[in-house]
Amino acid sequence: MEFVHRFKPCNLAITTLFGLLTSSSLWAADTTQQSEDEWKFTLKNAYINRDFDNDALKDTGSWSQAASLFYKSKMHDTPLIIADKPITIGADASVQYAVRLSSDKHVADTVLPFNKETQS
């Protein structure tokens, strides 16, 4: 049995599309319009230490670096009008990536996805 979820680009695309479709009604209801596109880039560094109470289990630690890029578009009016107000649309997107920096890379620490065959 495998506990770590494998990354699948198809799942990411479907999840992103679903998120955009379900959020569109929230964007249309927002009365404050953003005047410019917004980009945000963040770097995060984390060390997670697992200290198990069971002496038979090895304590593990994981050091990782993550990069995230967020995009938020300005709102655009559409030709559709409801209650004498145009419907506006916009899009939000994000891309995130993380890499393990720990020297003990052959251990699945449950923080990042791990492939036992390639040990990465």
N, C-alpha and C positions, 0 to 999 in steps of 0.2 A: 504494500500500500504506500502511495506517495503522498506526503503531506504538503509539499511545496507546489504552488500553482505555477504551471509553465506559461510563459509569456507567449501570446499568439497575436500577431498583428491584426488578424481578422476580428478577433474579439474586441481589440482596442477601437477599431473603426466602427463596429456595431455599437459599442458603448458610447462613443463620442456622438454618433448620429442620433442615438436614442436620447442622450442628454440634451442635444440641441433642439430636438423636436419637442421634448417635454418642457423645456425652459422657455420656449417661444411665447407661450401665453403670459408668463411672468414679465418678459421683456415688454410685451405690448401694453401691459397694464402700468408700466413705470412712466410717470409723467416727467421726470427729470431726464433730459437727453444729454448724452455725452457728446461734446463738441469735437473731440479728437480721438484717434486711435491710441490705445495705450499698450505699451510693451513693458514687461517687468522680467528681469533675469535675477535669479537667486542661486546662491551656492550654500549648501548646508553640509556640515561635517558632524558625524555622530559616532560615539563609542557606546556600545551597549554591552554591559557585563552581565552574564547569567551566572548567578551563584546558587547552585542547587543544594538543597538540604540533604539529599540522598548521597552518601559517600561513594556509592558505586558509579555515579555519573560524574563525568569530567566537567568542571566549570569552564564555560566558554565565554569568549568576548569577541566582539565584532566591531571593527572600525571601518566606516564607509564614508564616501563622499558622494553627494547628490547635486545635480544641476537641474534647475527647473526654468522653463521659459513660458510666460503667460502672455496671452494676447486678448485684448478686449477692444472690439470695434466700436466706432461711433454709431449712433442710431440713425437709420435712414428711413425717411417717410416713404410709404407705398401709396399707390393710387387708391387703395381700399379705404373707405371711410365708414366709421361706426360712431354713432352719437355725435355727429358733426366734428369728429376728430380723426385725422389720418392714423392708420395703423403703422407703427414703426417697427423695424426689425434690426437686429444686430447679431453679432456672433462672438462667442468666447471660445478660446482654444488654449490648450496647454500641452506641453511636452515635458516629460520628466525622465531622467536617467540616473542610475546610481551604480557605483563601482565599489567593490570591496578593496580596502587598503590593507587589511590584516595580512600578516605573513603566513598565518595558518589557513591557507585558502582551500585545503582539501577537506574541510569539515563543514557540514551543513549546519548552520547556526540558526536557521528559521527566520533570519532577518531579511536576507535577500534570497531570491530564487537560486537554487543550486542543482546542477546536473551531475549526478554521480558518475556518469560515463566519461565526461570531459573534465570533471573536477573544476568547473568554473561556474 
